[in-house]
């Protein structure tokens, strides 16, 4: 089953370290919480919460990122891993995600897809657009 959703993500914590091996090389650990902007309820019911932790390795604003997210619904939850790359010029992060565990009504779920993250209108706000295929 193909699915598409958009979430508003807010940074709840960010830690940054400059590496000092080359100009403007930094590492970040970022925690975010999210809420749906565009979302269609599925077999597990309404959205409850989304939380993620990501690791960023950037030089001059560009670089890889990877992390984990848990999305909780009324009758189940999905745990996913994602990997991507941020382009410092466009400030877009694009990548792939994959479900590694489902719980409740989603215990047998498998799935993967693509995502794009862009800056929101507010400080510490980001917009996540995801697409993918799921099977229950």
Secondary structure, DSSP 8 states (H G I E B T S, - for coil): -EEEEEEEEEEEEEEEEE--SSTTEEEEEEEEEEEEEE---BTTBSEEEEEEEEEEEEETTEEEEEEEEEEEETTEEEEEEEEEEEETTTTEEEEEEEEEEEEETTTT-EEEEEEEEEE-SSTTEEEEEEEEEEE-
